[in-house]
Amino acid sequence: MDKLKGALDGLRVLDLTQVLAGPFCTMMLADHGAEVIKIEPPQGDSARRFPPFPQSDQSHEFGGYFQSINRNKKSVVLDLKSEQGKADFRRLVVDADILVENYRAGVMEKLGLGYESLARINPRLVYGAIRGFGDPRSGESPYNEWPAYDVVSQAVGGLMAITGPAADQPMKVGPGVGDLVPAMMMSFGLLAAVRHVERTGEGQFVDIAMVDGVLALCERILHQYSYGGDVAVPEGNGHPLFCPFGMFQAKDGWVTIACPTDAFWAKLCAAMGSPELADTPEFASNRQRQINSAETLATVKRWTATLTRQELAQRLGGVVPFGPVNDVTDILGDSHFQLRNMLVELDHPGANGSYTVAGTPVKMSVTPGGVNQPAPTLGQHTDEILGALKG
């Protein structure tokens, strides 16, 4: 697979992260051309051992979990508890643009590799830290020492309290957004800091607390309470402000329909063969549809239940905001994702054939970036990278 030049070509990133949040952040940088050097301990990132593994895989270098978020990277093994490992790491820092880690607060300092010591080696260094409850440098938290995973940050940041089938049934969101949202925010923060380096030559410490990232994602809970006094709760598949806006059952599955404006509602009524509903006082405005939400939703549900997802797509696609609820087999067969290069095939070491991972969603016209190589085997680039060091 030919390498696609990306906008971040020339940036060197030292990636000390493991599992999901940090690796997803640095994956975004790698997808757009940054040289991401994954620094792993001798035993490797623990995510290398996470399933699933191909049936034909004899080596188990890594599974699909690791492949998906560590593509486009290089792997260097360093024992940062040893003096030689620390010395090699410091030599790498000299020429690095970005460093990212997701250890608990204080771990890097105990190793003698905290931000302040590394900044003396390289004042231009942008140092990113993703932690469950943030780093004390940005604000003391009573939870700074608490470990966190996706499920914890979803809970503490407010996401679970507004997700679920009913007010008394909070629920975790399926994908690991408690990791992924902070990861995306960190990638933005790192590049903003790089821009500052370009102007001034001054590096800095960039801190993302996972729970803070989730709270930012749930921004509406704050304005709903501070402006209206409402404590947001799970509302199933509906919306607290718009109606109809949610999920509806078809003959062969589920679809989503959203009518946040009266104009869209009128178009939906016409598609349902009941244009007069758009002018009926009980349904004429979004406010009235909210007041009469049970009847509004029942009307739409009765109609969608008589049609297949494909029939609904033919009537509503391009007319009102509409989409089928896709599972992975639907996505793999959808030309949208194929034409936009969101389904990428990668080889897997020790296994036959290729395997699909998600492509790069950020599309750029001049510097496209993309997925150009599989995840590295453990230490695959150690000799190459360390051999190129000066001194």
C-alpha positions, 0 to 999 in steps of 0.5 A: 500500500502506497504511503499517502502524504498527510498534513502532519508530515514532519511531526515526530510524536513519542507515544507512551500511551496504552489501551484506548484513549491515548492510542486513539489520539496518536492514531489520529495524528499518524493517519495525517502523516505524523511519525508516531513512535510507540514507546512500549515496555518489554512486555508491550502495550497490554492491548496487544493481548486483547481479542479478537484474533484471526482464526489463522493467526499463529503468532498472536502479535496483536488482535483486532483491538490493537490493529484498529487504533495503532495502525500507521505507527512504529514500535520501539521497546524501551525499559524506562525503569532502566538507566539505559532505557531512560537515556535512550528515551531522553535522546528521542525527546531531543528531536520530538515535537509531541509526547503523549502519555496516559499514566496516572499522575506522578508516574513519569515524575517518579521515573525522572521523566516528568514534563519539567525535566523533559522541557529542559532537554527540549523547550519546544516539546508539547507534552500531552497527558490524558488522565481520568481526572486530570493532572494537578498542574491544571487544577487540583482535584480530589480524584487526581489519584483515581484510575478511570476507564471509559465506564467511569468517565461516562458516569462521572462526566454526566453521560450515563445520567442522560442515556437510557430507556427511562428516567430511572434507568441510566445506561452506558453508551456502546462505544468507548466514548469516555476514552474516545472523546477525550482522545479527540480533544487531546489531538486538537489541544496538541496541534493548537500547542504545536501552532504556538510553538511555530509562532514562539518556540515555546512548548507547553503541557496539555492536560485532558481529564477524561471526565472533563471531556465527557462533560463537554460532550454533555454540554446541554445538561448545564444550560438546561439546568442553569437556564431552565432549572431542568435536571436532564434524565434519560429519555429513551430514543427521543429528544427533550427539545424536538418532536418527532426526533428519534428512532422508529420501528420499520417492518424489518428493523429500525430507522431514525427520523428527525424533524427539528423544524416545522418545515421538516414536519410538513414534509414528513406529513406529506410523505406519510400521506397526511399533509393536513396534519401539518396544519392541525393545531395540535401538531402545527408547531414543535411546541405543540408536538412536544405537548402532544408528543405521545400522539405525535410519536404514535402517528409516526410509528403507525406509519413506519411499521407498515414499511421496510427500511428500504421503502422508508429510505425511498420516501424520506431519504433527502426529504427529511433527516432520515437514516436506517439503524445499521449494524456492521453488516449493513455498513460493510454493504453500504456504498457510502462507506466504501466510496469514502474510504471508511472501510480499510483492509489491512494485513495481519502478521501471522494470519492469512488474508486481510482484515477491515478497520475503520478509515480516516473520517477527516477528509482533506483535499490536498493532504489526504492522509489515510491508513497506509500500514498495519500496526507494528509488531512489538519492537519492530522499529527499535533498531531503526529508530535508536540506530538513527540517534546522534551521539 
